[in-house]
């Protein structure tokens, strides 16, 4: 008998805004190209170049500004 297990595709556990390329020193974070980082059920991560929720992105940028001083 053959083992006919189907490969189960990982599911997205979490998504959050993430920059496509890290900022240069002193660069305004609003100038960056943004997408989302997805954390998958198989414990991998992948970057997806897509529109980011503007409210979520602004909250992240404000949070990062406090850490980049």
N, CA, C, O and CB atoms as a CASP TS submission, in Angstrom:
PFRMAT TS
TARGET T0000
AUTHOR 0000-0000-0000
METHOD Language model
MODEL 1
PARENT N/A
ATOM      1  N   UNK     1       0.834  -1.186   0.000  1.00  0.00           N
ATOM      2  CA  UNK     1       0.000   0.000   0.000  1.00  0.00           C
ATOM      3  C   UNK     1       0.882   1.254   0.000  1.00  0.00           C
ATOM      4  O   UNK     1       1.839   1.347   0.770  1.00  0.00           O
ATOM      5  CB  UNK     1      -0.951  -0.004   1.220  1.00  0.00           C
ATOM      6  N   UNK     2       0.561   2.192  -0.848  1.00  0.00           N
ATOM      7  CA  UNK     2       1.326   3.422  -0.942  1.00  0.00           C
ATOM      8  C   UNK     2       0.912   4.411   0.138  1.00  0.00           C
ATOM      9  O   UNK     2      -0.254   4.490   0.523  1.00  0.00           O
ATOM     10  CB  UNK     2       1.157   4.046  -2.318  1.00  0.00           C
ATOM     11  N   UNK     3       1.891   5.156   0.612  1.00  0.00           N
ATOM     12  CA  UNK     3       1.616   6.211   1.583  1.00  0.00           C
ATOM     13  C   UNK     3       1.192   7.451   0.786  1.00  0.00           C
ATOM     14  O   UNK     3       2.025   8.083   0.138  1.00  0.00           O
ATOM     15  CB  UNK     3       2.880   6.507   2.504  1.00  0.00           C
ATOM     16  N   UNK     4      -0.062   7.791   0.831  1.00  0.00           N
ATOM     17  CA  UNK     4      -0.603   8.884   0.024  1.00  0.00           C
ATOM     18  C   UNK     4      -0.897  10.127   0.862  1.00  0.00           C
ATOM     19  O   UNK     4      -1.941  10.760   0.701  1.00  0.00           O
ATOM     20  CB  UNK     4      -1.871   8.430  -0.684  1.00  0.00           C
ATOM     21  N   UNK     5       0.021  10.468   1.750  1.00  0.00           N
ATOM     22  CA  UNK     5      -0.183  11.661   2.567  1.00  0.00           C
ATOM     23  C   UNK     5      -0.139  12.905   1.692  1.00  0.00           C
ATOM     24  O   UNK     5       0.734  13.058   0.838  1.00  0.00           O
ATOM     25  CB  UNK     5       0.878  11.749   3.681  1.00  0.00           C
ATOM     26  N   UNK     6      -1.078  13.767   1.920  1.00  0.00           N
ATOM     27  CA  UNK     6      -1.069  15.045   1.219  1.00  0.00           C
ATOM     28  C   UNK     6      -0.167  16.009   1.958  1.00  0.00           C
ATOM     29  O   UNK     6      -0.129  16.036   3.188  1.00  0.00           O
ATOM     30  CB  UNK     6      -2.496  15.623   1.087  1.00  0.00           C
ATOM     31  N   UNK     7       0.546  16.787   1.196  1.00  0.00           N
ATOM     32  CA  UNK     7       1.376  17.817   1.802  1.00  0.00           C
ATOM     33  C   UNK     7       0.444  18.932   2.280  1.00  0.00           C
ATOM     34  O   UNK     7      -0.332  19.488   1.503  1.00  0.00           O
ATOM     35  CB  UNK     7       2.458  18.358   0.790  1.00  0.00           C
ATOM     36  N   UNK     8       0.536  19.240   3.547  1.00  0.00           N
ATOM     37  CA  UNK     8      -0.297  20.289   4.116  1.00  0.00           C
ATOM     38  C   UNK     8       0.451  21.608   4.004  1.00  0.00           C
ATOM     39  O   UNK     8       1.567  21.752   4.506  1.00  0.00           O
ATOM     40  CB  UNK     8      -0.669  19.977   5.599  1.00  0.00           C
ATOM     41  N   UNK     9      -0.175  22.558   3.344  1.00  0.00           N
ATOM     42  CA  UNK     9       0.434  23.876   3.200  1.00  0.00           C
ATOM     43  C   UNK     9       0.361  24.605   4.543  1.00  0.00           C
ATOM     44  O   UNK     9      -0.668  24.551   5.216  1.00  0.00           O
ATOM     45  CB  UNK     9      -0.273  24.702   2.078  1.00  0.00           C
ATOM     46  N   UNK    10       1.437  25.285   4.939  1.00  0.00           N
ATOM     47  CA  UNK    10       1.408  26.034   6.198  1.00  0.00           C
ATOM     48  C   UNK    10       0.398  27.176   6.116  1.00  0.00           C
ATOM     49  O   UNK    10       0.157  27.735   5.045  1.00  0.00           O
ATOM     50  CB  UNK    10       2.812  26.585   6.537  1.00  0.00           C
ATOM     51  N   UNK    11      -0.179  27.507   7.250  1.00  0.00           N
ATOM     52  CA  UNK    11      -1.133  28.613   7.316  1.00  0.00           C
ATOM     53  C   UNK    11      -0.473  29.822   7.973  1.00  0.00           C
ATOM     54  O   UNK    11       0.511  29.692   8.701  1.00  0.00           O
ATOM     55  CB  UNK    11      -2.410  28.196   8.096  1.00  0.00           C
ATOM     56  N   UNK    12      -1.028  30.984   7.707  1.00  0.00           N
ATOM     57  CA  UNK    12      -0.509  32.224   8.277  1.00  0.00           C
ATOM     58  C   UNK    12      -1.007  32.340   9.712  1.00  0.00           C
ATOM     59  O   UNK    12      -2.208  32.290   9.975  1.00  0.00           O
ATOM     60  CB  UNK    12      -0.945  33.466   7.430  1.00  0.00           C
ATOM     61  N   UNK    13      -0.061  32.494  10.633  1.00  0.00           N
ATOM     62  CA  UNK    13      -0.371  32.646  12.052  1.00  0.00           C
ATOM     63  C   UNK    13      -0.471  34.131  12.408  1.00  0.00           C
ATOM     64  O   UNK    13      -1.334  34.536  13.187  1.00  0.00           O
ATOM     65  CB  UNK    13       0.704  31.947  12.926  1.00  0.00           C
ATOM     66  N   UNK    14       0.418  34.930  11.830  1.00  0.00           N
ATOM     67  CA  UNK    14       0.478  36.356  12.158  1.00  0.00           C
ATOM     68  C   UNK    14       1.010  37.114  10.955  1.00  0.00           C
ATOM     69  O   UNK    14       1.826  36.598  10.192  1.00  0.00           O
ATOM     70  CB  UNK    14       1.369  36.611  13.410  1.00  0.00           C
ATOM     71  N   UNK    15       0.534  38.358  10.791  1.00  0.00           N
ATOM     72  CA  UNK    15       1.016  39.275   9.742  1.00  0.00           C
ATOM     73  C   UNK    15       1.295  40.622  10.385  1.00  0.00           C
ATOM     74  O   UNK    15       0.540  41.074  11.245  1.00  0.00           O
ATOM     75  CB  UNK    15      -0.028  39.418   8.570  1.00  0.00           C
ATOM     76  N   UNK    16       2.383  41.266   9.967  1.00  0.00           N
ATOM     77  CA  UNK    16       2.676  42.595  10.485  1.00  0.00           C
ATOM     78  C   UNK    16       3.467  43.380   9.437  1.00  0.00           C
ATOM     79  O   UNK    16       4.187  42.793   8.630  1.00  0.00           O
ATOM     80  CB  UNK    16       3.464  42.507  11.825  1.00  0.00           C
ATOM     81  N   UNK    17       3.329  44.718   9.453  1.00  0.00           N
ATOM     82  CA  UNK    17       4.064  45.537   8.482  1.00  0.00           C
ATOM     83  C   UNK    17       5.567  45.332   8.625  1.00  0.00           C
ATOM     84  O   UNK    17       6.083  45.170   9.731  1.00  0.00           O
ATOM     85  CB  UNK    17       3.717  47.026   8.658  1.00  0.00           C
ATOM     86  N   UNK    18       6.257  45.342   7.490  1.00  0.00           N
ATOM     87  CA  UNK    18       7.706  45.154   7.494  1.00  0.00           C
ATOM     88  C   UNK    18       8.281  45.858   6.274  1.00  0.00           C
ATOM     89  O   UNK    18       7.674  45.872   5.203  1.00  0.00           O
ATOM     90  CB  UNK    18       8.087  43.636   7.498  1.00  0.00           C
ATOM     91  N   UNK    19       9.476  46.448   6.454  1.00  0.00           N
ATOM     92  CA  UNK    19      10.093  47.150   5.324  1.00  0.00           C
ATOM     93  C   UNK    19      10.708  46.172   4.342  1.00  0.00           C
ATOM     94  O   UNK    19      11.181  45.095   4.704  1.00  0.00           O
ATOM     95  CB  UNK    19      11.157  48.131   5.816  1.00  0.00           C
ATOM     96  N   UNK    20      10.683  46.596   3.066  1.00  0.00           N
ATOM     97  CA  UNK    20      11.297  45.772   2.016  1.00  0.00           C
ATOM     98  C   UNK    20      12.810  45.793   2.161  1.00  0.00           C
ATOM     99  O   UNK    20      13.464  44.760   2.021  1.00  0.00           O
ATOM    100  CB  UNK    20      10.885  46.270   0.606  1.00  0.00           C
ATOM    101  N   UNK    21      13.366  46.964   2.440  1.00  0.00           N
ATOM    102  CA  UNK    21      14.797  47.135   2.712  1.00  0.00           C
ATOM    103  C   UNK    21      14.919  47.981   3.974  1.00  0.00           C
ATOM    104  O   UNK    21      14.137  48.915   4.150  1.00  0.00           O
ATOM    105  CB  UNK    21      15.552  47.807   1.492  1.00  0.00           C
ATOM    106  N   UNK    22      15.867  47.689   4.854  1.00  0.00           N
ATOM    107  CA  UNK    22      16.008  48.496   6.073  1.00  0.00           C
ATOM    108  C   UNK    22      16.373  49.945   5.750  1.00  0.00           C
ATOM    109  O   UNK    22      16.979  50.224   4.714  1.00  0.00           O
ATOM    110  CB  UNK    22      17.073  47.886   6.993  1.00  0.00           C
ATOM    111  N   UNK    23      16.005  50.855   6.634  1.00  0.00           N
ATOM    112  CA  UNK    23      16.294  52.273   6.375  1.00  0.00           C
ATOM    113  C   UNK    23      17.770  52.590   6.503  1.00  0.00           C
ATOM    114  O   UNK    23      18.499  51.964   7.272  1.00  0.00           O
ATOM    115  CB  UNK    23      15.507  53.151   7.325  1.00  0.00           C
ATOM    116  N   UNK    24      18.188  53.573   5.736  1.00  0.00           N
ATOM    117  CA  UNK    24      19.530  54.117   5.887  1.00  0.00           C
ATOM    118  C   UNK    24      19.537  54.972   7.154  1.00  0.00           C
ATOM    119  O   UNK    24      18.484  55.457   7.568  1.00  0.00           O
ATOM    120  CB  UNK    24      19.962  54.954   4.622  1.00  0.00           C
ATOM    121  N   UNK    25      20.696  55.165   7.774  1.00  0.00           N
ATOM    122  CA  UNK    25      20.748  56.015   8.970  1.00  0.00           C
ATOM    123  C   UNK    25      20.122  57.385   8.696  1.00  0.00           C
ATOM    124  O   UNK    25      20.485  58.062   7.735  1.00  0.00           O
ATOM    125  CB  UNK    25      22.206  56.186   9.447  1.00  0.00           C
ATOM    126  N   UNK    26      19.186  57.778   9.549  1.00  0.00           N
ATOM    127  CA  UNK    26      18.523  59.068   9.430  1.00  0.00           C
ATOM    128  C   UNK    26      17.400  59.136   8.413  1.00  0.00           C
ATOM    129  O   UNK    26      16.751  60.175   8.288  1.00  0.00           O
ATOM    130  CB  UNK    26      19.513  60.079   9.096  1.00  0.00           C
ATOM    131  N   UNK    27      17.153  58.058   7.682  1.00  0.00           N
ATOM    132  CA  UNK    27      16.099  58.060   6.660  1.00  0.00           C
ATOM    133  C   UNK    27      14.718  58.088   7.318  1.00  0.00           C
ATOM    134  O   UNK    27      14.490  57.414   8.322  1.00  0.00           O
ATOM    135  CB  UNK    27      16.230  56.818   5.739  1.00  0.00           C
ATOM    136  N   UNK    28      13.805  58.868   6.750  1.00  0.00           N
ATOM    137  CA  UNK    28      12.420  58.929   7.215  1.00  0.00           C
ATOM    138  C   UNK    28      11.745  57.591   6.888  1.00  0.00           C
ATOM    139  O   UNK    28      11.780  57.134   5.746  1.00  0.00           O
ATOM    140  CB  UNK    28      11.647  60.134   6.552  1.00  0.00           C
ATOM    141  N   UNK    29      11.144  56.982   7.884  1.00  0.00           N
ATOM    142  CA  UNK    29      10.522  55.669   7.694  1.00  0.00           C
ATOM    143  C   UNK    29       9.338  55.720   6.733  1.00  0.00           C
ATOM    144  O   UNK    29       8.954  54.696   6.168  1.00  0.00           O
ATOM    145  CB  UNK    29      10.068  55.113   9.029  1.00  0.00           C
ATOM    146  N   UNK    30       8.759  56.899   6.545  1.00  0.00           N
ATOM    147  CA  UNK    30       7.655  57.032   5.593  1.00  0.00           C
ATOM    148  C   UNK    30       8.129  56.896   4.147  1.00  0.00           C
ATOM    149  O   UNK    30       7.317  56.656   3.254  1.00  0.00           O
ATOM    150  CB  UNK    30       6.960  58.375   5.782  1.00  0.00           C
ATOM    151  N   UNK    31       9.427  57.044   3.906  1.00  0.00           N
ATOM    152  CA  UNK    31       9.984  56.947   2.547  1.00  0.00           C
ATOM    153  C   UNK    31      10.212  55.505   2.110  1.00  0.00           C
ATOM    154  O   UNK    31      10.447  55.252   0.928  1.00  0.00           O
ATOM    155  CB  UNK    31      11.293  57.710   2.466  1.00  0.00           C
ATOM    156  N   UNK    32      10.149  54.565   3.032  1.00  0.00           N
ATOM    157  CA  UNK    32      10.453  53.167   2.720  1.00  0.00           C
ATOM    158  C   UNK    32       9.334  52.495   1.937  1.00  0.00           C
ATOM    159  O   UNK    32       8.185  52.938   1.960  1.00  0.00           O
ATOM    160  CB  UNK    32      10.714  52.394   3.997  1.00  0.00           C
ATOM    161  N   UNK    33       9.690  51.424   1.248  1.00  0.00           N
ATOM    162  CA  UNK    33       8.710  50.551   0.619  1.00  0.00           C
ATOM    163  C   UNK    33       8.307  49.520   1.681  1.00  0.00           C
ATOM    164  O   UNK    33       9.164  48.873   2.281  1.00  0.00           O
ATOM    165  CB  UNK    33       9.290  49.859  -0.695  1.00  0.00           C
ATOM    166  N   UNK    34       7.012  49.375   1.903  1.00  0.00           N
ATOM    167  CA  UNK    34       6.526  48.482   2.947  1.00  0.00           C
ATOM    168  C   UNK    34       5.720  47.336   2.355  1.00  0.00           C
ATOM    169  O   UNK    34       5.149  47.447   1.270  1.00  0.00           O
ATOM    170  CB  UNK    34       5.681  49.252   3.955  1.00  0.00           C
ATOM    171  N   UNK    35       5.688  46.250   3.084  1.00  0.00           N
ATOM    172  CA  UNK    35       4.859  45.093   2.769  1.00  0.00           C
ATOM    173  C   UNK    35       4.498  44.456   4.099  1.00  0.00           C
ATOM    174  O   UNK    35       4.468  45.135   5.125  1.00  0.00           O
ATOM    175  CB  UNK    35       5.598  44.072   1.807  1.00  0.00           C
ATOM    176  N   UNK    36       4.224  43.161   4.092  1.00  0.00           N
ATOM    177  CA  UNK    36       3.941  42.473   5.346  1.00  0.00           C
ATOM    178  C   UNK    36       4.840  41.252   5.496  1.00  0.00           C
ATOM    179  O   UNK    36       5.188  40.588   4.520  1.00  0.00           O
ATOM    180  CB  UNK    36       2.464  42.062   5.416  1.00  0.00           C
ATOM    181  N   UNK    37       5.201  40.980   6.726  1.00  0.00           N
ATOM    182  CA  UNK    37       5.914  39.754   7.055  1.00  0.00           C
ATOM    183  C   UNK    37       4.861  38.797   7.597  1.00  0.00           C
ATOM    184  O   UNK    37       4.075  39.159   8.472  1.00  0.00           O
ATOM    185  CB  UNK    37       7.091  40.002   8.098  1.00  0.00           C
ATOM    186  N   UNK    38       4.851  37.579   7.075  1.00  0.00           N
ATOM    187  CA  UNK    38       3.917  36.561   7.541  1.00  0.00           C
ATOM    188  C   UNK    38       4.678  35.492   8.312  1.00  0.00           C
ATOM    189  O   UNK    38       5.703  34.989   7.852  1.00  0.00           O
ATOM    190  CB  UNK    38       3.142  35.935   6.355  1.00  0.00           C
ATOM    191  N   UNK    39       4.173  35.155   9.474  1.00  0.00           N
ATOM    192  CA  UNK    39       4.698  34.057  10.269  1.00  0.00           C
ATOM    193  C   UNK    39       3.784  32.868   9.990  1.00  0.00           C
ATOM    194  O   UNK    39       2.569  32.956  10.169  1.00  0.00           O
ATOM    195  CB  UNK    39       4.761  34.416  11.822  1.00  0.00           C
ATOM    196  N   UNK    40       4.372  31.760   9.553  1.00  0.00           N
ATOM    197  CA  UNK    40       3.590  30.595   9.138  1.00  0.00           C
ATOM    198  C   UNK    40       3.588  29.500  10.205  1.00  0.00           C
ATOM    199  O   UNK    40       4.438  29.473  11.095  1.00  0.00           O
ATOM    200  CB  UNK    40       4.136  30.040   7.829  1.00  0.00           C
ATOM    201  N   UNK    41       2.627  28.616  10.092  1.00  0.00           N
ATOM    202  CA  UNK    41       2.461  27.539  11.070  1.00  0.00           C
ATOM    203  C   UNK    41       3.637  26.577  11.106  1.00  0.00           C
ATOM    204  O   UNK    41       3.810  25.862  12.093  1.00  0.00           O
ATOM    205  CB  UNK    41       1.205  26.774  10.775  1.00  0.00           C
ATOM    206  N   UNK    42       4.454  26.540  10.052  1.00  0.00           N
ATOM    207  CA  UNK    42       5.628  25.665  10.055  1.00  0.00           C
ATOM    208  C   UNK    42       6.863  26.383  10.610  1.00  0.00           C
ATOM    209  O   UNK    42       7.989  25.910  10.460  1.00  0.00           O
ATOM    210  CB  UNK    42       5.912  25.158   8.636  1.00  0.00           C
ATOM    211  N   UNK    43       6.630  27.543  11.260  1.00  0.00           N
ATOM    212  CA  UNK    43       7.663  28.346  11.922  1.00  0.00           C
ATOM    213  C   UNK    43       8.614  29.040  10.954  1.00  0.00           C
ATOM    214  O   UNK    43       9.725  29.412  11.332  1.00  0.00           O
ATOM    215  CB  UNK    43       8.457  27.477  12.847  1.00  0.00           C
ATOM    216  N   UNK    44       8.183  29.216   9.713  1.00  0.00           N
ATOM    217  CA  UNK    44       8.951  30.000   8.757  1.00  0.00           C
ATOM    218  C   UNK    44       8.305  31.373   8.629  1.00  0.00           C
ATOM    219  O   UNK    44       7.198  31.607   9.114  1.00  0.00           O
ATOM    220  CB  UNK    44       9.030  29.286   7.374  1.00  0.00           C
ATOM    221  N   UNK    45       9.020  32.270   7.968  1.00  0.00           N
ATOM    222  CA  UNK    45       8.501  33.610   7.725  1.00  0.00           C
ATOM    223  C   UNK    45       8.677  33.922   6.256  1.00  0.00           C
ATOM    224  O   UNK    45       9.597  33.426   5.605  1.00  0.00           O
ATOM    225  CB  UNK    45       9.214  34.671   8.612  1.00  0.00           C
ATOM    226  N   UNK    46       7.776  34.758   5.735  1.00  0.00           N
ATOM    227  CA  UNK    46       7.928  35.197   4.346  1.00  0.00           C
ATOM    228  C   UNK    46       7.453  36.641   4.231  1.00  0.00           C
ATOM    229  O   UNK    46       6.496  37.063   4.880  1.00  0.00           O
ATOM    230  CB  UNK    46       7.131  34.271   3.370  1.00  0.00           C
ATOM    231  N   UNK    47       8.161  37.381   3.378  1.00  0.00           N
ATOM    232  CA  UNK    47       7.805  38.764   3.107  1.00  0.00           C
ATOM    233  C   UNK    47       6.875  38.784   1.910  1.00  0.00           C
ATOM    234  O   UNK    47       7.127  38.121   0.904  1.00  0.00           O
ATOM    235  CB  UNK    47       9.067  39.639   2.856  1.00  0.00           C
ATOM    236  N   UNK    48       5.785  39.557   2.023  1.00  0.00           N
ATOM    237  CA  UNK    48       4.837  39.696   0.921  1.00  0.00           C
ATOM    238  C   UNK    48       4.751  41.179   0.570  1.00  0.00           C
ATOM    239  O   UNK    48       4.394  42.006   1.409  1.00  0.00           O
ATOM    240  CB  UNK    48       3.422  39.112   1.297  1.00  0.00           C
ATOM    241  N   UNK    49       5.078  41.502  -0.669  1.00  0.00           N
ATOM    242  CA  UNK    49       5.012  42.889  -1.129  1.00  0.00           C
ATOM    243  C   UNK    49       3.550  43.188  -1.444  1.00  0.00           C
ATOM    244  O   UNK    49       3.024  42.756  -2.469  1.00  0.00           O
ATOM    245  CB  UNK    49       5.938  43.136  -2.390  1.00  0.00           C
ATOM    246  N   UNK    50       2.905  43.929  -0.553  1.00  0.00           N
ATOM    247  CA  UNK    50       1.486  44.230  -0.680  1.00  0.00           C
ATOM    248  C   UNK    50       1.177  45.518   0.056  1.00  0.00           C
ATOM    249  O   UNK    50       2.017  46.033   0.794  1.00  0.00           O
ATOM    250  CB  UNK    50       0.622  43.071  -0.139  1.00  0.00           C
ATOM    251  N   UNK    51      -0.016  46.037  -0.139  1.00  0.00           N
ATOM    252  CA  UNK    51      -0.449  47.222   0.589  1.00  0.00           C
ATOM    253  C   UNK    51      -0.524  46.902   2.079  1.00  0.00           C
ATOM    254  O   UNK    51      -0.921  45.806   2.477  1.00  0.00           O
ATOM    255  CB  UNK    51      -1.820  47.725   0.065  1.00  0.00           C
ATOM    256  N   UNK    52      -0.136  47.877   2.886  1.00  0.00           N
ATOM    257  CA  UNK    52      -0.163  47.720   4.334  1.00  0.00           C
ATOM    258  C   UNK    52      -1.276  48.606   4.889  1.00  0.00           C
ATOM    259  O   UNK    52      -1.504  49.710   4.394  1.00  0.00           O
ATOM    260  CB  UNK    52       1.223  48.082   4.971  1.00  0.00           C
ATOM    261  N   UNK    53      -1.959  48.122   5.908  1.00  0.00           N
ATOM    262  CA  UNK    53      -2.985  48.926   6.568  1.00  0.00           C
ATOM    263  C   UNK    53      -2.339  50.218   7.057  1.00  0.00           C
ATOM    264  O   UNK    53      -1.411  50.165   7.864  1.00  0.00           O
ATOM    265  CB  UNK    53      -3.650  48.143   7.754  1.00  0.00           C
ATOM    266  N   UNK    54      -2.807  51.386   6.588  1.00  0.00           N
ATOM    267  CA  UNK    54      -2.139  52.639   6.934  1.00  0.00           C
ATOM    268  C   UNK    54      -2.160  52.960   8.429  1.00  0.00           C
ATOM    269  O   UNK    54      -1.211  53.558   8.938  1.00  0.00           O
ATOM    270  CB  UNK    54      -2.775  53.764   6.182  1.00  0.00           C
ATOM    271  N   UNK    55      -3.196  52.584   9.126  1.00  0.00           N
ATOM    272  CA  UNK    55      -3.273  52.838  10.568  1.00  0.00           C
ATOM    273  C   UNK    55      -2.250  51.973  11.300  1.00  0.00           C
ATOM    274  O   UNK    55      -1.550  52.448  12.195  1.00  0.00           O
ATOM    275  CB  UNK    55      -4.705  52.557  11.104  1.00  0.00           C
ATOM    276  N   UNK    56      -2.171  50.705  10.913  1.00  0.00           N
ATOM    277  CA  UNK    56      -1.207  49.789  11.527  1.00  0.00           C
ATOM    278  C   UNK    56       0.227  50.230  11.223  1.00  0.00           C
ATOM    279  O   UNK    56       1.094  50.165  12.094  1.00  0.00           O
ATOM    280  CB  UNK    56      -1.439  48.348  11.027  1.00  0.00           C
ATOM    281  N   UNK    57       0.473  50.676   9.997  1.00  0.00           N
ATOM    282  CA  UNK    57       1.808  51.124   9.611  1.00  0.00           C
ATOM    283  C   UNK    57       2.204  52.371  10.397  1.00  0.00           C
ATOM    284  O   UNK    57       3.330  52.458  10.887  1.00  0.00           O
ATOM    285  CB  UNK    57       1.868  51.405   8.101  1.00  0.00           C
ATOM    286  N   UNK    58       1.302  53.327  10.523  1.00  0.00           N
ATOM    287  CA  UNK    58       1.620  54.550  11.244  1.00  0.00           C
ATOM    288  C   UNK    58       1.928  54.253  12.711  1.00  0.00           C
ATOM    289  O   UNK    58       2.838  54.846  13.290  1.00  0.00           O
ATOM    290  CB  UNK    58       0.465  55.548  11.135  1.00  0.00           C
ATOM    291  N   UNK    59       1.167  53.335  13.310  1.00  0.00           N
ATOM    292  CA  UNK    59       1.424  52.949  14.698  1.00  0.00           C
ATOM    293  C   UNK    59       2.818  52.325  14.832  1.00  0.00           C
ATOM    294  O   UNK    59       3.535  52.607  15.792  1.00  0.00           O
ATOM    295  CB  UNK    59       0.342  51.960  15.193  1.00  0.00           C
ATOM    296  N   UNK    60       3.197  51.482  13.876  1.00  0.00           N
ATOM    297  CA  UNK    60       4.519  50.857  13.906  1.00  0.00           C
ATOM    298  C   UNK    60       5.614  51.917  13.752  1.00  0.00           C
ATOM    299  O   UNK    60       6.601  51.899  14.487  1.00  0.00           O
ATOM    300  CB  UNK    60       4.641  49.791  12.791  1.00  0.00           C
ATOM    301  N   UNK    61       5.444  52.832  12.806  1.00  0.00           N
ATOM    302  CA  UNK    61       6.451  53.876  12.586  1.00  0.00           C
ATOM    303  C   UNK    61       6.624  54.727  13.843  1.00  0.00           C
ATOM    304  O   UNK    61       7.751  55.031  14.234  1.00  0.00           O
ATOM    305  CB  UNK    61       6.055  54.769  11.387  1.00  0.00           C
ATOM    306  N   UNK    62       5.530  55.109  14.471  1.00  0.00           N
ATOM    307  CA  UNK    62       5.616  55.905  15.703  1.00  0.00           C
ATOM    308  C   UNK    62       6.350  55.128  16.796  1.00  0.00           C
ATOM    309  O   UNK    62       7.155  55.693  17.536  1.00  0.00           O
ATOM    310  CB  UNK    62       4.202  56.305  16.192  1.00  0.00           C
ATOM    311  N   UNK    63       6.068  53.838  16.888  1.00  0.00           N
ATOM    312  CA  UNK    63       6.747  52.989  17.882  1.00  0.00           C
ATOM    313  C   UNK    63       8.248  52.893  17.588  1.00  0.00           C
ATOM    314  O   UNK    63       9.067  52.962  18.504  1.00  0.00           O
ATOM    315  CB  UNK    63       6.121  51.572  17.901  1.00  0.00           C
ATOM    316  N   UNK    64       8.601  52.736  16.321  1.00  0.00           N
ATOM    317  CA  UNK    64      10.021  52.629  15.949  1.00  0.00           C
ATOM    318  C   UNK    64      10.767  53.934  16.163  1.00  0.00           C
ATOM    319  O   UNK    64      11.940  53.917  16.538  1.00  0.00           O
ATOM    320  CB  UNK    64      10.154  52.201  14.495  1.00  0.00           C
ATOM    321  N   UNK    65      10.116  55.056  15.935  1.00  0.00           N
ATOM    322  CA  UNK    65      10.763  56.356  16.136  1.00  0.00           C
ATOM    323  C   UNK    65      11.287  56.493  17.566  1.00  0.00           C
ATOM    324  O   UNK    65      12.363  57.050  17.784  1.00  0.00           O
ATOM    325  CB  UNK    65       9.781  57.499  15.821  1.00  0.00           C
ATOM    326  N   UNK    66      10.533  55.990  18.531  1.00  0.00           N
ATOM    327  CA  UNK    66      10.949  56.055  19.918  1.00  0.00           C
ATOM    328  C   UNK    66      12.182  55.218  20.213  1.00  0.00           C
ATOM    329  O   UNK    66      12.922  55.511  21.153  1.00  0.00           O
ATOM    330  CB  UNK    66       9.832  55.619  20.796  1.00  0.00           C
ATOM    331  N   UNK    67      12.411  54.171  19.414  1.00  0.00           N
ATOM    332  CA  UNK    67      13.553  53.294  19.624  1.00  0.00           C
ATOM    333  C   UNK    67      14.781  53.695  18.804  1.00  0.00           C
ATOM    334  O   UNK    67      15.878  53.186  19.034  1.00  0.00           O
ATOM    335  CB  UNK    67      13.168  51.883  19.292  1.00  0.00           C
ATOM    336  N   UNK    68      14.594  54.603  17.854  1.00  0.00           N
ATOM    337  CA  UNK    68      15.687  54.954  16.943  1.00  0.00           C
ATOM    338  C   UNK    68      16.361  56.262  17.313  1.00  0.00           C
ATOM    339  O   UNK    68      17.189  56.764  16.553  1.00  0.00           O
ATOM    340  CB  UNK    68      15.173  55.039  15.530  1.00  0.00           C
ATOM    341  N   UNK    69      16.024  56.821  18.461  1.00  0.00           N
ATOM    342  CA  UNK    69      16.621  58.095  18.860  1.00  0.00           C
ATOM    343  C   UNK    69      18.061  57.959  19.231  1.00  0.00           C
ATOM    344  O   UNK    69      18.702  58.947  19.590  1.00  0.00           O
ATOM    345  CB  UNK    69      15.875  58.687  20.003  1.00  0.00           C
TER
END
